[in-house]
Amino acid sequence: MKSYNLIVALLFLLLNLLAGYIITSYEWINVGLTSVVILVNFIYMYIADVSHLSDGFRIGLTYCTWFFTVAEFFLGIFSPSKIEDNYVILVMGGLFILQMAIFFTVKQVNNIDQK
């Protein structure tokens, strides 16, 4: 599963960079934001995959991660092309923090469940 996630993340990253190069209305700040989303969520999925979680928790985290990735990706695409006063970046940061909170909560519940 780890190599599958790496291949999918690299393909999406390549497609994103190619779209940024070809589509002139796709600003480079948006390409950068969406590339960060792809990389951070790949790292998040890798951490969830190598941590010792029960299968049910791992599957649930995978679905949550894909949901958050799609939401953050679309936020990154439609984000204003300036850093100043960009509330979309704050929302994306909040979603990343929410993902981490969910992961640590699931990890704690899994540890209690395994005892």
Protein Blocks (a to p, Z undefined) as FASTA:
>chain_A
ZZmmmmmmmmmmmmmmmmmmmmmmlcfklmmmmmmmmmmmmmmmmmmmmpccdfklmmmm
mmmmmmmmmmmmmmmmmpccbfbhplklmmmmmmmmmmmmmmmmmmmmmmmmmZZ
